[in-house]
Amino acid sequence: MGKFDAESKKYVNMKHIFADAFNYLMHDGKQVIQPDQLFPVDTTEIAVLYGNGARTPVQKYRDSL
């Protein structure tokens, strides 16, 4: 998974690639999502677990948002 996964994440993080892919998949190719309207988002999520004895927050990562 490693190298291929990293390369595919870099590829999808290009605004024009992301916009083209999602316009094709979700909008039948109609240009609804514009690359200049996209911006990066921090992909880390903090989850604090209560009620199970956890004393420290758990940090989780997503691929791309």
C-alpha positions as CSV (number, residue, x, y, z in Angstrom):
1,M,0.0,0.0,0.0
2,G,2.7,2.5,1.0
3,K,4.2,4.1,-2.1
4,F,1.1,3.7,-4.3
5,D,-1.1,5.1,-1.6
6,A,1.1,8.2,-1.1
7,E,1.3,8.8,-4.9
8,S,-2.5,8.5,-5.3
9,K,-3.1,11.0,-2.3
10,K,-0.7,13.5,-4.0
11,Y,-2.6,13.1,-7.3
12,V,-6.0,13.6,-5.8
13,N,-4.8,16.6,-3.8
14,M,-4.3,18.5,-7.1
15,K,-7.3,20.8,-7.3
16,H,-8.0,20.4,-11.0
17,I,-7.8,16.6,-10.7
18,F,-10.1,16.5,-7.7
19,A,-12.6,18.8,-9.4
20,D,-12.6,16.8,-12.7
21,A,-13.0,13.5,-10.9
22,F,-15.9,14.5,-8.7
23,N,-17.6,16.5,-11.5
24,Y,-17.5,13.3,-13.6
25,L,-18.6,11.0,-10.9
26,M,-21.2,13.1,-9.2
27,H,-22.4,15.6,-11.8
28,D,-22.2,13.6,-15.1
29,G,-19.3,15.7,-16.2
30,K,-21.0,19.1,-15.7
31,Q,-18.5,21.6,-14.3
32,V,-20.2,22.2,-10.9
33,I,-17.1,22.0,-8.7
34,Q,-14.5,24.6,-9.7
35,P,-10.8,24.1,-8.8
36,D,-10.4,27.7,-7.7
37,Q,-13.1,27.2,-5.1
38,L,-11.3,24.3,-3.4
39,F,-9.0,24.7,-0.4
40,P,-7.1,22.2,1.8
41,V,-8.5,21.1,5.1
42,D,-6.6,19.6,8.1
43,T,-7.2,15.8,7.9
44,T,-6.6,15.1,11.5
45,E,-9.5,14.4,13.8
46,I,-9.4,14.4,17.6
47,A,-11.7,12.0,19.3
48,V,-12.0,12.1,23.1
49,L,-13.4,8.9,24.4
50,Y,-15.6,9.2,27.5
51,G,-16.9,6.4,29.7
52,N,-14.4,3.7,28.9
53,G,-11.6,4.8,31.2
54,A,-9.6,6.7,28.5
55,R,-7.5,9.5,30.0
56,T,-5.9,10.9,26.9
57,P,-7.5,12.0,23.6
58,V,-7.1,9.7,20.6
59,Q,-5.9,11.3,17.3
60,K,-7.1,9.8,14.1
61,Y,-6.2,10.7,10.5
62,R,-8.3,10.7,7.3
63,D,-6.8,10.5,3.8
64,S,-8.3,13.6,2.2
65,L,-11.1,15.9,2.8
